[in-house]
């Protein structure tokens, strides 16, 4: 099978999965594994790969995401236990006293927490810090969970440009420069991005305020579709107000160790779950009940992440995504060669839905640099456009494992997350690109 046919098959696979997700034809887990299996069968039947090779690709793909799947199971259990014990009720009560019914203030607080939380460059840790803390406040004020995620991913996308962030380091390694050197060029665009992140919080805070005012009493009914909590009576039975200080210290310890990156993230939450359950709930029967009450949410999203690993194994580990990248670069007309940074910058958000981070930077970037060299384009300008603009969509991409952690914690469907965020993130990326052109970071 030729490289062109392999690339076309790859595009067909990705597009099919995205269409199935957006049209709500089936659950994400089934979409990933069924479409990937059909593609794998075609590749084996046509002799492109042997059965053993394909099995190896799938194993590698699942291996790459299994840590995220385990992390999700135990993080959901941990925060579920802390919620049951009533820790968040007191914290939220204090927050509500500070912001009252100020919806815009809550939106800005979300932005600030996400920006600070993402200083370590880890998407998973930022979601774990921001969403459990803010979700109860959003529910109390009848704000949409999709808005919470939109503000989070916008702030995280901007902060992901830091020199120790994955995309910047990958691009720097391809260019053969220090990530700090590349970041120093990106910094003016990142500052613009931070302003946009704050602007996003203010704008969507105002939108939520108007929406809630229009809904009035109906807001209580509207938020009901998101309400997956237990009855008030059950919550009172499980509440452990006497353990509040312990629970706060345990949660802070978990977050600090998580950010320090001493142990695997999932192990940190395993230990946190064990301590949280043992101290708050005594007896095997009650402990078993607590675990079962949160099992459904944890296993549902973990299965999606593992099936997405199959998808990534078939396309990414097999090298098909790199062939897709080469094909993408080959269709750029020669007359537009010198405008390559602008072209790839504009297309970066849609392409983020097709390529995982490694394929995007290690597959597509080297090819585009080679194309740009023919037209005298500075390789750094191509890399900067790709890093800045692609980061805006990193955490809405269905091929990014951290995306599933975020939507799982917030209780939002992947299709709704993409529909709600895609246009806004694309707009933010284009504004950052224009700012780069105006500031002279990128030029022809």
C-alpha positions in Angstrom: 0.0 0.0 0.0 1.4 3.4 -1.0 2.1 6.2 1.4 -0.7 8.2 -0.3 -3.3 5.5 0.3 -2.1 5.1 3.9 -2.5 8.8 4.5 -6.0 8.9 2.9 -7.0 5.9 5.0 -5.7 7.8 8.1 -7.7 10.9 7.2 -10.8 8.7 6.6 -10.4 7.1 10.0 -10.0 10.3 12.0 -12.8 12.1 10.2 -15.1 9.1 10.7 -14.5 9.1 14.4 -15.0 12.8 14.7 -18.3 12.6 12.7 -19.5 9.7 14.9 -18.7 11.7 18.0 -20.3 15.0 16.9 -23.4 13.3 15.5 -23.9 11.4 18.7 -24.1 8.1 16.8 -22.5 6.1 19.5 -20.5 6.5 22.7 -16.9 7.6 22.3 -15.4 4.3 23.5 -17.2 2.3 20.8 -16.5 4.9 18.1 -12.7 4.7 18.8 -12.4 1.0 19.0 -14.7 0.0 16.2 -13.4 2.4 13.6 -9.8 1.7 14.6 -10.4 -2.1 14.3 -11.8 -1.7 10.8 -8.8 0.3 9.8 -6.4 -2.2 11.4 -8.2 -5.0 9.6 -7.8 -3.2 6.2 -4.1 -2.6 6.9 -3.5 -6.2 7.7 -5.6 -7.6 4.9 -3.8 -5.4 2.3 -0.4 -6.4 3.6 0.6 -2.9 4.8 1.4 -4.4 8.2 1.5 -7.9 9.6 -0.9 -9.0 12.3 1.9 -9.1 14.9 3.0 -5.5 14.0 -0.6 -4.2 14.3 -1.0 -6.0 17.7 2.2 -4.3 18.8 1.0 -0.9 17.7 -2.2 -1.3 19.6 -0.3 -2.4 22.7 1.9 0.6 22.5 -1.1 2.9 22.0 -2.9 1.6 25.0 0.3 1.6 27.1 0.6 5.3 26.3 -2.7 6.2 27.8 -3.2 3.6 30.5 -1.7 5.9 33.1 -4.2 8.6 32.3 -7.1 6.0 32.6 -5.9 4.8 36.0 -5.4 8.4 37.1 -8.9 9.3 36.1 -10.4 6.3 38.1 -8.7 7.2 41.3 -8.9 11.0 40.9 -12.7 10.7 40.5 -12.9 8.4 43.6 -10.7 10.7 45.6 -12.6 13.9 44.9 -15.8 12.0 45.2 -14.8 10.9 48.8 -13.9 14.5 49.6 -17.2 15.7 48.3 -19.1 13.1 50.2 -17.3 14.0 53.4 -18.4 17.6 53.0 -15.0 19.2 52.5 -16.0 21.2 49.4 -19.2 22.4 51.0 -17.3 24.5 53.5 -14.8 25.7 50.9 -17.6 26.7 48.5 -19.5 28.4 51.3 -16.4 30.6 51.9 -15.9 31.3 48.2 -19.6 32.2 47.8 -19.2 34.7 50.6 -16.4 36.3 48.7 -18.0 36.4 45.3 -21.6 36.1 46.3 -23.7 35.8 43.2 -21.0 37.5 41.1 -21.0 35.2 38.1 -18.2 37.2 36.3 -16.1 37.0 39.5 -16.5 33.2 39.5 -15.4 33.0 35.8 -12.3 35.2 36.5 -11.5 33.0 39.5 -11.6 30.0 37.2 -9.2 31.6 34.8 -6.8 32.6 37.6 -6.8 29.1 39.2 -6.2 27.5 35.7 -3.3 29.9 34.9 -1.6 29.2 38.3 -2.4 25.5 38.2 -0.8 25.2 34.7 2.6 26.6 35.8 3.9 23.1 35.9 2.8 22.5 32.3 0.7 19.5 33.1 -2.8 19.4 31.7 -4.0 16.6 33.9 -2.9 18.3 37.1 -4.5 21.6 36.1 -7.9 19.9 35.4 -7.6 18.1 38.7 -6.9 21.4 40.6 -9.4 23.6 38.8 -12.5 21.6 38.0 -13.3 19.8 41.3 -12.8 23.2 43.1 -15.0 25.3 40.8 -17.6 22.8 39.6 -19.7 23.0 42.8 -19.7 26.8 42.5 -20.9 26.6 38.9 -23.7 24.2 39.9 -24.7 26.5 42.8 -25.0 29.5 40.5 -26.5 27.5 37.7 -23.6 28.3 35.3 -22.9 25.8 32.5 -20.2 23.2 32.9 -19.2 23.8 29.2 -18.3 27.4 30.2 -16.1 26.1 33.0 -14.2 23.9 30.5 -14.0 26.7 27.9 -12.4 29.1 30.4 -10.0 26.3 31.6 -8.8 25.2 28.2 -8.3 28.8 27.0 -6.1 29.6 30.0 -4.3 26.3 29.8 -3.6 26.7 26.1 -1.9 30.0 26.7 0.1 28.7 29.7 1.2 25.6 27.8 3.6 27.8 25.8 6.0 27.9 28.7 9.5 26.5 27.9 8.9 23.3 29.9 5.6 22.7 28.2 5.4 19.7 25.9 4.7 21.5 22.6 7.4 24.2 23.1 10.0 21.5 24.0 9.0 19.4 21.0 9.2 22.3 18.6 12.6 23.4 20.0 14.0 19.9 19.7 13.0 19.8 16.0 14.6 23.2 15.4 17.7 22.2 17.3 17.5 25.1 19.8 17.0 25.5 23.5 13.4 25.7 24.5 14.1 28.9 26.5 15.4 30.5 23.3 12.2 29.6 21.4 10.0 30.7 24.3 11.7 34.2 24.4 10.4 34.7 20.8 7.0 33.4 21.7 6.6 35.5 24.9 5.0 38.6 23.3 2.3 36.3 21.8 1.8 34.6 25.1 1.2 37.9 26.8 -1.5 38.7 24.3 -2.9 35.2 24.9 -3.1 35.8 28.7 -5.0 39.0 28.0 -7.4 37.0 25.8 -7.7 34.3 28.5 -8.9 37.0 31.0 -11.1 38.5 28.3 -12.6 35.1 27.7 -13.5 34.7 31.4 -15.1 38.2 31.5 -17.0 37.7 28.2 -18.4 34.3 29.1 -19.0 35.4 32.6 -21.2 38.2 31.3 -22.9 35.7 28.9 -23.7 33.4 31.8 -25.0 36.3 33.8 -27.4 37.3 31.0 -28.5 33.7 30.5 -29.2 33.1 34.2 -31.1 36.4 34.4 -33.3 35.3 31.5 -33.9 31.8 32.9 -34.9 33.1 36.3 -36.6 30.3 38.2 -36.0 28.0 35.2 -32.3 28.1 36.0 -33.0 25.6 38.8 -34.6 23.2 36.3 -31.9 23.8 33.8 -29.0 22.9 36.1 -30.9 19.7 37.0 -29.7 18.1 33.8 -26.2 18.3 35.2 -27.0 17.3 38.7 -25.5 13.9 39.3 -25.2 14.3 43.1 -26.8 12.1 45.7 -29.8 13.3 47.7 -29.3 15.8 50.5 -30.2 13.2 53.0 -27.5 10.8 51.9 -24.9 13.7 51.7 -25.7 14.5 55.3 -25.2 10.9 56.3 -21.8 10.8 54.7 -20.6 14.2 55.7 -17.7 14.2 58.2 -17.4 17.9 59.4 -15.0 16.9 62.2 -12.5 15.6 59.6 -12.5 18.9 57.6 -9.0 20.0 58.6 -7.6 16.5 57.8 -9.4 16.4 54.5 -8.1 19.8 53.5 -4.5 18.9 54.5 -4.8 15.6 52.6 -6.1 17.3 49.4 -3.4 19.9 49.5 -0.7 17.2 50.1 -2.0 15.3 47.1 -2.0 18.4 44.9 1.5 19.4 46.0 3.0 16.0 45.4 1.2 15.8 42.1 2.8 19.2 41.0 6.2 18.1 42.3 6.0 15.1 40.0 7.8 12.8 42.4 5.6 9.8 41.9 3.3 8.7 39.1 0.1 10.8 39.3 -2.2 7.7 39.6 -0.2 6.4 42.6 -0.6 9.7 44.4 -4.4 9.4 44.0 -4.3 5.8 45.0 -2.7 6.7 48.3 -5.0 9.7 48.7 -8.0 7.5 48.2 -6.8 4.9 50.7 -6.2 7.5 53.4 -9.4 9.5 52.7 -11.6 6.4 52.8 -9.9 4.8 55.9 -10.1 8.0 58.0 -13.6 9.2 56.9 -15.5 5.9 56.6 -14.9 3.0 59.0 -16.0 -0.6 58.2 -15.7 -2.7 55.1 -19.4 -2.4 54.1 -19.5 1.4 54.1 -16.1 1.6 52.3 -17.3 -0.7 49.7 -20.5 1.3 49.2 -18.5 4.5 48.8 -16.3 3.0 46.1 -19.2 1.5 44.2 -21.1 4.9 44.3 -18.3 6.5 42.2 -17.3 3.4 40.1 -19.6 4.2 37.3 -18.2 7.6 36.4 -14.6 6.4 36.8 -14.9 3.3 34.7 -17.0 4.9 31.9 -14.4 7.6 31.1 -11.5 5.2 31.7 -12.9 2.9 29.1 -13.0 5.8 26.6 -9.4 6.7 27.3 -8.2 3.1 26.8 -10.2 2.8 23.5 -8.7 6.1 22.4 -5.3 4.4 23.0 -6.3 1.7 20.5 -7.1 4.5 18.0 -3.7 6.3 18.6 -1.9 3.0 18.4 -3.3 2.2 14.9 -2.6 5.6 13.5 0.2 7.1 15.4 2.5 4.2 16.4 2.2 2.8 12.9 3.5 6.0 11.4 0.4 6.7 9.4 -0.1 10.2 11.0 3.4 11.1 9.7 2.3 10.1 6.2 -0.8 12.2 6.7 1.5 15.1 7.6 3.6 14.7 4.5 0.5 14.6 2.3 -0.9 17.8 4.0 2.4 19.6 3.3 2.5 18.5 -0.3 -0.7 20.1 -1.3 0.4 23.6 -0.5 0.8 25.6 -3.7 4.3 26.9 -4.5 2.9 30.4 -4.9 1.9 30.5 -1.3 5.2 29.1 0.0 6.4 32.3 1.7 3.1 32.5 3.6 3.6 29.1 5.1 3.6 30.3 8.8 0.3 32.1 8.3 -1.3 29.2 6.5 -0.3 26.6 9.1 -1.2 29.0 11.9 -4.7 29.4 10.6 -5.1 25.7 10.1 -3.6 24.6 13.4 -6.8 24.4 15.4 -8.6 22.1 12.9 -5.4 20.0 12.5 -5.2 19.6 16.3 -8.3 17.4 16.0 -6.5 15.2 13.5 -3.0 14.9 14.8 -1.7 14.0 18.3 1.0 16.2 19.7 4.0 14.0 18.7 2.8 13.5 15.1 2.0 17.2 14.8 5.5 18.3 15.9 7.7 15.4 15.0 5.8 14.5 11.8 4.3 17.6 10.3 6.8 20.3 11.5 10.0 18.8 9.9 8.1 18.4 6.6 6.9 22.0 6.6 10.3 23.3 7.5 11.7 21.5 4.4 9.0 23.0 2.3 9.6 26.4 3.8 13.3 26.2 3.1 12.6 26.2 -0.6 10.9 29.6 -0.3 13.4 31.1 2.2 11.0 30.9 5.2 12.6 31.1 8.6 12.0 27.6 10.3 11.5 29.3 13.7 8.5 31.3 12.3 6.8 28.1 11.1 7.4 26.5 14.5 6.1 29.5 16.4 2.9 29.6 14.4 2.4 25.9 15.0 3.1 26.0 18.7 1.1 29.1 19.6 -2.0 28.4 17.4 -2.1 24.7 18.0 -1.9 25.1 21.8 -5.3 26.9 21.7 -7.0 23.6 20.7 -4.8 21.1 22.7 -7.4 20.4 25.3 -10.4 20.1 23.0 -8.7 17.5 20.8 -10.2 14.0 20.8 -6.6 12.6 20.3 -5.3 14.2 23.5 -5.8 12.0 26.6 -6.0 14.9 29.0 -9.1 16.1 27.2 -11.0 13.1 28.5 -9.8 13.7 32.0 -11.2 17.3 31.8 -14.6 16.4 30.3 -14.9 13.4 32.7 -14.3 15.6 35.8 -16.8 18.2 34.5 -19.4 15.7 33.3 -19.5 17.0 29.7 -19.8 14.9 26.5 -16.8 15.2 24.1 -19.1 16.3 21.3 -20.5 19.1 23.4 -17.1 20.2 24.5 -15.8 20.4 20.9 -18.9 22.2 19.6 -18.9 24.7 22.5 -15.1 25.5 22.4 -14.0 24.9 18.8 -15.0 28.3 17.2 -13.9 30.3 20.2 -10.5 28.6 20.4 -10.0 29.0 16.6 -10.7 32.7 17.0 -8.3 33.1 19.9 -5.6 31.3 17.9 -6.1 33.7 14.9 -5.9 36.7 17.1 -2.6 35.4 18.6 -1.3 34.8 15.1 -2.3 38.4 14.0 -0.6 39.7 17.1 2.6 37.8 16.2 2.5 39.4 12.7 2.0 42.9 14.1 4.6 42.5 16.8 7.1 41.2 14.3 7.5 37.8 15.9 6.4 36.2 12.6 7.1 38.0 9.3 7.6 37.1 5.6 
